């Protein structure tokens, strides 16, 4: 078995800020996929301004969950599956299985979303668009500096998504004051539990929260000397995701508050088109493709990173295995079509994965054999326990919630 421990550590300098920001964007853009866009539009249409509370509450929980995971990974200098195996022998293999299965299922949906995005932009078939997107993703990992290429793509496309969606938000002219008030004082807290736990699972569930943490590990940004930088990168990732969620929410809120009815077949595309006409529809094509292709990259990279410790061959040929993962995802979509039921199953798995992985991280955080002399703050453990409880509940109810979302 390959050595799971990353021995080297780099003191964060200006030259490493690109990696730190890249890790944040890789995590954020992994979360911002086709499902993210649809989910946000549907929930906004259903709960209107009250959905702001679910967004704000989920961001707070997400920060607590992700800080726990990234700190333990970088302080222990081990990938998530190796930490889990140290906590309970065999647990890491089980988690890796769930992560890879869920990542593959979601990646089929991500490559489908990329094909849909190019269909909106250029009128080509979704299958052709998926194949083109697959080739672009393969080119990233074929680069000698695949990590750097991945960072750049995540930052550029992540920024582009935010800018285009912000334009649609401004055109839609949403009720900002009502949204601000509802973020603290919604009309009904009870009805917002399902959307809140769904957002948490979609942001830090499954492979997503490990995407940036493993990127920092691979770049050698580990150890006490980099703790502050790890914290900043971790929080930045959640903030970027939160910004995209908020501006998309406000854009859709502006549209539905004006009396528009969203098309059930594609709610976010309908919102963009209502707000900014045909140009808005094309903007949605760009946003959808950018969200999908970055999620393809993030899901493939992180899923394969969960197998690297278990095989010298995979560790040595990491980029090639990632490329194979992307090709398999594309072939399934092109030959079978959009796997709605697979996506529903993957959503259910996501609700089950986070409480297991985060629970293992919390146990590891106080194990000196794993984290050495690192002192994990008690308040982070409290945050982590809260996230575990919420996502465990989500795991028990996510199948019904995802089924309702995709109807």
C-alpha positions as CSV (number, residue, x, y, z in Angstrom):
1,X,0.0,0.0,0.0
2,X,1.2,3.5,-0.8
3,X,2.4,5.6,2.1
4,X,-0.7,7.6,3.1
5,X,1.2,10.3,5.0
6,X,2.2,13.5,3.3
7,X,5.6,14.3,4.9
8,X,6.5,17.6,3.4
9,X,5.1,21.0,4.4
10,X,5.4,24.4,3.0
11,X,5.3,27.7,4.8
12,X,2.6,29.7,3.1
13,X,4.0,32.5,1.0
14,X,2.7,34.7,-1.7
15,X,3.5,32.1,-4.3
16,X,1.2,29.6,-2.4
17,X,-1.8,31.9,-2.3
18,X,-2.7,30.7,-5.8
19,X,-2.9,27.2,-4.4
20,X,-4.9,28.3,-1.3
21,X,-7.4,30.2,-3.4
22,X,-7.5,27.4,-6.0
23,X,-8.3,24.9,-3.3
24,X,-11.2,27.1,-2.1
25,X,-12.5,27.4,-5.7
26,X,-12.1,23.7,-6.4
27,X,-14.3,23.0,-3.3
28,X,-16.8,25.7,-4.2
29,X,-17.1,24.8,-7.9
30,X,-17.5,21.2,-6.9
31,X,-20.5,22.2,-4.9
32,X,-21.9,24.5,-7.6
33,X,-23.1,22.0,-10.2
34,X,-26.3,21.5,-12.2
35,X,-28.1,20.2,-9.2
36,X,-27.0,23.3,-7.2
37,X,-28.6,25.5,-9.8
38,X,-31.9,23.6,-10.0
39,X,-32.1,23.1,-6.3
40,X,-31.7,26.8,-5.5
41,X,-34.2,27.8,-8.2
42,X,-36.9,25.3,-7.0
43,X,-36.5,26.1,-3.3
44,X,-36.6,29.8,-4.0
45,X,-39.8,29.4,-6.0
46,X,-41.3,27.3,-3.2
47,X,-40.3,29.3,-0.1
48,X,-39.7,32.8,-1.7
49,X,-37.9,35.3,0.7
50,X,-38.0,32.8,3.6
51,X,-35.5,30.6,1.8
52,X,-32.9,33.3,2.8
53,X,-32.9,31.8,6.4
54,X,-32.1,28.3,5.1
55,X,-29.2,29.7,3.1
56,X,-27.7,31.7,6.0
57,X,-28.1,28.8,8.5
58,X,-26.6,26.3,6.1
59,X,-23.6,28.6,5.5
60,X,-22.8,28.7,9.2
61,X,-23.1,24.9,9.5
62,X,-21.0,24.4,6.4
63,X,-18.2,26.5,7.8
64,X,-18.1,24.5,11.0
65,X,-18.1,21.2,9.2
66,X,-15.5,22.1,6.6
67,X,-13.1,23.7,9.2
68,X,-13.1,20.4,11.1
69,X,-12.4,18.3,8.0
70,X,-9.7,20.5,6.5
71,X,-7.9,21.0,9.8
72,X,-7.7,17.3,10.6
73,X,-6.6,16.4,7.1
74,X,-3.8,19.0,6.9
75,X,-2.7,18.7,10.6
76,X,-2.5,14.8,10.3
77,X,-1.0,15.1,6.8
78,X,-3.3,12.2,5.8
79,X,-6.1,11.9,3.3
80,X,-9.6,11.5,4.6
81,X,-9.8,7.7,4.0
82,X,-6.4,7.2,5.8
83,X,-7.6,9.2,8.8
84,X,-10.8,7.1,8.9
85,X,-8.8,3.9,8.8
86,X,-6.7,5.1,11.8
87,X,-9.9,5.8,13.8
88,X,-11.4,2.4,13.0
89,X,-9.7,-0.1,10.8
90,X,-11.6,-0.7,7.6
91,X,-13.7,2.5,7.9
92,X,-11.6,4.3,5.3
93,X,-12.2,1.6,2.7
94,X,-16.0,1.8,3.3
95,X,-15.9,5.6,3.1
96,X,-13.8,5.5,-0.1
97,X,-16.4,3.1,-1.6
98,X,-19.2,5.5,-0.8
99,X,-17.3,8.5,-2.1
100,X,-16.3,6.9,-5.4
101,X,-19.8,5.5,-6.0
102,X,-21.4,8.8,-5.2
103,X,-18.8,10.8,-7.1
104,X,-19.3,8.6,-10.2
105,X,-23.1,9.0,-10.1
106,X,-22.9,12.7,-9.7
107,X,-20.3,13.0,-12.4
108,X,-22.7,11.4,-14.9
109,X,-25.1,14.2,-14.0
110,X,-22.4,16.8,-14.2
111,X,-21.3,15.7,-17.7
112,X,-24.9,15.7,-18.7
113,X,-25.2,19.3,-17.4
114,X,-22.1,20.3,-19.4
115,X,-23.8,18.9,-22.5
116,X,-27.0,20.8,-21.8
117,X,-25.0,24.0,-21.3
118,X,-23.4,23.7,-24.8
119,X,-26.8,22.8,-26.2
120,X,-28.1,26.1,-24.9
121,X,-25.2,28.0,-26.3
122,X,-24.7,26.4,-29.7
123,X,-27.7,24.2,-30.4
124,X,-25.7,21.0,-30.6
125,X,-27.0,17.8,-29.1
126,X,-26.5,17.2,-25.4
127,X,-24.5,14.1,-26.2
128,X,-22.1,16.0,-28.5
129,X,-21.8,18.7,-25.9
130,X,-20.9,16.1,-23.3
131,X,-18.2,14.6,-25.5
132,X,-16.7,18.0,-26.2
133,X,-16.8,18.8,-22.4
134,X,-15.2,15.5,-21.7
135,X,-12.3,16.3,-24.0
136,X,-11.8,19.7,-22.3
137,X,-11.7,18.1,-18.9
138,X,-9.2,15.4,-20.1
139,X,-7.0,18.2,-21.4
140,X,-6.7,19.7,-17.9
141,X,-5.4,16.4,-16.4
142,X,-3.2,15.7,-19.4
143,X,-1.2,18.8,-18.5
144,X,2.1,18.3,-16.8
145,X,1.0,20.8,-14.2
146,X,-2.5,19.3,-13.8
147,X,-2.9,20.8,-10.3
148,X,-2.1,24.3,-11.4
149,X,-4.4,23.9,-14.5
150,X,-7.2,22.7,-12.2
151,X,-6.7,25.7,-9.9
152,X,-6.8,28.2,-12.8
153,X,-9.9,26.7,-14.4
154,X,-11.8,26.6,-11.1
155,X,-10.9,30.3,-10.4
156,X,-11.7,31.6,-13.9
157,X,-15.0,29.7,-14.4
158,X,-16.0,30.2,-10.8
159,X,-15.6,34.0,-11.1
160,X,-17.4,34.0,-14.5
161,X,-20.4,32.2,-13.0
162,X,-20.7,34.8,-10.2
163,X,-20.4,37.8,-12.5
164,X,-23.0,36.6,-15.0
165,X,-25.5,35.5,-12.3
166,X,-24.9,38.9,-10.5
167,X,-25.9,40.7,-13.7
168,X,-29.1,38.7,-13.9
169,X,-29.8,39.4,-10.3
170,X,-29.5,43.2,-10.8
171,X,-31.8,43.0,-13.9
172,X,-34.3,41.0,-11.9
173,X,-34.5,43.7,-9.2
174,X,-35.4,41.4,-6.3
175,X,-36.9,42.6,-3.0
176,X,-33.6,42.9,-1.1
177,X,-35.1,44.2,2.1
178,X,-37.6,41.3,2.4
179,X,-34.9,38.8,1.8
180,X,-32.6,40.4,4.4
181,X,-35.4,40.4,7.1
182,X,-36.3,36.8,6.3
183,X,-32.7,35.6,6.6
184,X,-33.1,36.2,10.4
185,X,-36.9,36.2,10.9
186,X,-38.6,33.9,8.4
187,X,-42.4,33.4,8.5
188,X,-42.0,29.7,9.6
189,X,-38.8,28.1,10.8
190,X,-40.2,24.6,10.7
191,X,-40.8,24.4,6.9
192,X,-37.2,25.4,6.3
193,X,-35.6,22.3,7.9
194,X,-35.7,20.2,4.7
195,X,-34.2,22.9,2.4
196,X,-31.5,23.7,5.1
197,X,-30.3,20.1,5.5
198,X,-30.5,19.6,1.7
199,X,-28.2,22.7,1.2
200,X,-25.7,21.4,3.8
201,X,-25.6,18.0,2.1
202,X,-25.1,19.6,-1.3
203,X,-22.4,21.9,-0.1
204,X,-20.2,19.8,2.2
205,X,-21.7,16.3,1.7
206,X,-20.1,13.4,0.0
207,X,-16.8,14.1,-1.8
208,X,-17.2,17.9,-1.9
209,X,-15.7,19.0,1.5
210,X,-12.6,16.8,0.8
211,X,-12.0,18.4,-2.6
212,X,-10.0,21.4,-1.4
213,X,-8.5,19.7,1.7
214,X,-6.9,17.0,-0.5
215,X,-5.7,19.7,-2.9
216,X,-3.9,21.4,-0.1
217,X,-2.4,18.1,1.0
218,X,-1.2,17.3,-2.5
219,X,0.4,20.8,-2.6
220,X,2.2,20.2,0.7
221,X,0.4,22.9,2.5
222,X,0.2,21.1,5.9
223,X,1.3,21.4,9.5
224,X,1.0,24.0,12.2
225,X,2.9,26.6,10.2
226,X,0.0,26.7,7.7
227,X,-2.9,26.5,10.1
228,X,-4.1,30.1,9.5
229,X,-3.9,29.7,5.7
230,X,-5.8,26.4,5.9
231,X,-8.5,28.2,7.9
232,X,-8.7,31.0,5.4
233,X,-8.9,28.7,2.4
234,X,-11.5,26.6,4.0
235,X,-13.8,29.5,5.0
236,X,-13.2,31.2,1.6
237,X,-14.5,28.0,-0.2
238,X,-17.8,28.2,1.8
239,X,-18.1,31.9,1.3
240,X,-17.6,31.6,-2.5
241,X,-20.3,28.9,-2.6
242,X,-22.5,31.1,-0.4
243,X,-22.1,34.2,-2.6
244,X,-23.2,32.2,-5.7
245,X,-26.1,30.7,-3.8
246,X,-27.3,34.1,-2.5
247,X,-27.1,35.9,-5.9
248,X,-28.8,33.1,-7.7
249,X,-31.5,33.1,-5.0
250,X,-32.0,36.8,-5.4
251,X,-32.1,36.6,-9.2
252,X,-34.8,33.9,-9.0
253,X,-36.6,35.7,-6.2
254,X,-36.8,38.9,-8.3
255,X,-38.3,36.9,-11.2
256,X,-41.0,35.0,-9.2
257,X,-41.8,38.0,-7.1
258,X,-42.7,39.8,-10.3
259,X,-45.3,37.1,-11.1
260,X,-43.4,35.0,-13.5
261,X,-43.9,31.2,-13.5
262,X,-40.8,29.1,-13.8
263,X,-40.8,26.2,-16.3
264,X,-40.7,22.9,-14.4
265,X,-38.4,21.3,-17.0
266,X,-35.6,23.8,-16.3
267,X,-36.4,26.3,-13.5
268,X,-33.0,28.2,-13.4
269,X,-32.9,28.6,-17.2
270,X,-36.5,29.9,-17.1
271,X,-35.5,32.4,-14.4
272,X,-32.6,33.7,-16.4
273,X,-34.7,34.0,-19.5
274,X,-37.5,35.8,-17.7
275,X,-35.1,38.3,-16.2
276,X,-32.9,39.1,-19.2
277,X,-34.6,37.7,-22.3
278,X,-32.6,35.6,-24.8
279,X,-29.3,37.1,-23.6
280,X,-30.2,35.8,-20.1
281,X,-30.9,32.4,-21.5
282,X,-27.5,32.3,-23.2
283,X,-25.9,33.5,-19.9
284,X,-27.5,30.5,-18.3
285,X,-25.9,28.3,-20.8
286,X,-22.5,29.7,-19.9
287,X,-23.2,29.4,-16.1
288,X,-24.6,25.8,-16.5
289,X,-21.6,24.7,-18.5
290,X,-19.1,26.4,-16.2
291,X,-20.8,24.9,-13.1
292,X,-20.9,21.4,-14.7
293,X,-17.4,21.2,-16.1
294,X,-15.8,22.4,-12.9
295,X,-17.9,19.9,-11.0
296,X,-16.7,17.2,-13.4
297,X,-13.1,18.1,-12.6
298,X,-13.7,18.4,-8.8
299,X,-15.7,15.1,-8.6
300,X,-13.2,13.1,-10.6
301,X,-10.1,14.5,-8.8
302,X,-11.5,14.0,-5.3
303,X,-13.0,10.6,-6.0
304,X,-9.8,9.2,-7.3
305,X,-7.9,10.8,-4.4
306,X,-9.8,8.5,-2.1
307,X,-8.3,5.5,-3.9
308,X,-4.6,6.7,-4.1
309,X,-3.7,5.4,-0.6
310,X,-4.8,1.9,-1.4
311,X,-2.9,1.2,-4.6
312,X,0.6,2.1,-5.7
313,X,-0.6,1.9,-9.3
314,X,-3.4,4.5,-8.8
315,X,-1.1,6.8,-6.8
316,X,1.6,6.7,-9.5
317,X,-0.9,7.1,-12.4
318,X,-3.2,9.5,-10.6
319,X,-3.9,11.7,-13.6
320,X,-4.6,8.8,-16.0
321,X,-7.1,7.2,-13.5
322,X,-8.9,10.6,-13.2
323,X,-9.1,10.8,-17.0
324,X,-10.5,7.2,-17.1
325,X,-13.1,8.2,-14.4
326,X,-14.2,11.2,-16.6
327,X,-14.4,9.0,-19.7
328,X,-16.5,6.4,-18.0
329,X,-18.9,9.1,-16.7
330,X,-19.3,10.4,-20.3
331,X,-19.8,7.0,-21.8
332,X,-22.6,6.2,-19.3
333,X,-24.4,9.4,-20.2
334,X,-24.0,9.2,-23.9
335,X,-25.2,5.5,-24.0
336,X,-27.8,5.6,-21.3
337,X,-28.9,9.2,-21.0
338,X,-29.5,11.4,-18.0
339,X,-29.7,9.0,-15.0
340,X,-32.3,10.7,-12.9
341,X,-32.8,7.7,-10.6
342,X,-29.0,7.4,-10.2
343,X,-28.8,11.1,-9.2
344,X,-31.5,10.6,-6.7
345,X,-29.6,7.6,-5.2
346,X,-26.4,9.7,-5.2
347,X,-28.2,12.4,-3.3
348,X,-29.3,10.0,-0.7
349,X,-25.8,8.6,-0.4
350,X,-24.5,12.2,0.1
351,X,-26.7,12.5,3.1
352,X,-25.2,9.4,4.6
353,X,-21.6,10.1,3.8
354,X,-21.0,13.3,5.7
355,X,-22.1,12.2,9.2
356,X,-19.8,9.2,8.8
357,X,-16.8,11.1,7.4
358,X,-17.2,14.1,9.7
359,X,-17.8,11.8,12.7
360,X,-14.5,10.1,12.0
361,X,-12.7,13.5,11.7
362,X,-14.1,14.6,15.1
363,X,-12.8,11.4,16.7
364,X,-9.4,11.8,15.0
365,X,-9.1,15.4,16.1
366,X,-8.5,14.4,19.7
367,X,-6.3,11.3,18.9
368,X,-2.7,12.2,19.4
369,X,-1.6,9.3,17.3
370,X,-3.2,10.9,14.3
371,X,-2.9,14.7,14.9
372,X,0.2,14.8,17.1
373,X,0.4,17.8,19.4
374,X,-2.2,19.8,17.4
375,X,-5.0,21.1,19.8
376,X,-8.4,21.0,18.1
377,X,-10.7,23.7,19.5
378,X,-13.8,22.6,21.5
379,X,-16.1,25.0,19.7
380,X,-15.2,23.4,16.4
381,X,-16.1,20.0,17.8
382,X,-19.5,21.4,18.9
383,X,-20.0,22.8,15.4
384,X,-19.1,19.4,14.0
385,X,-21.4,17.5,16.2
386,X,-24.3,19.8,15.1
387,X,-23.4,19.1,11.5
388,X,-23.3,15.4,12.1
389,X,-26.7,15.4,13.8
390,X,-28.3,17.5,11.0
391,X,-26.8,15.5,8.1
392,X,-27.6,12.2,9.8
393,X,-31.3,13.3,9.9
394,X,-30.8,14.4,6.2
395,X,-29.6,10.9,5.4
396,X,-32.8,9.4,6.8
397,X,-35.0,11.7,4.8
398,X,-33.0,12.6,1.7
399,X,-34.4,10.0,-0.6
400,X,-37.9,11.5,-0.3
401,X,-36.5,15.0,-0.5
402,X,-34.5,14.3,-3.6
403,X,-37.4,12.5,-5.2
404,X,-39.6,15.5,-4.6
405,X,-36.9,17.8,-6.0
406,X,-36.6,15.9,-9.3
407,X,-40.3,15.5,-9.9
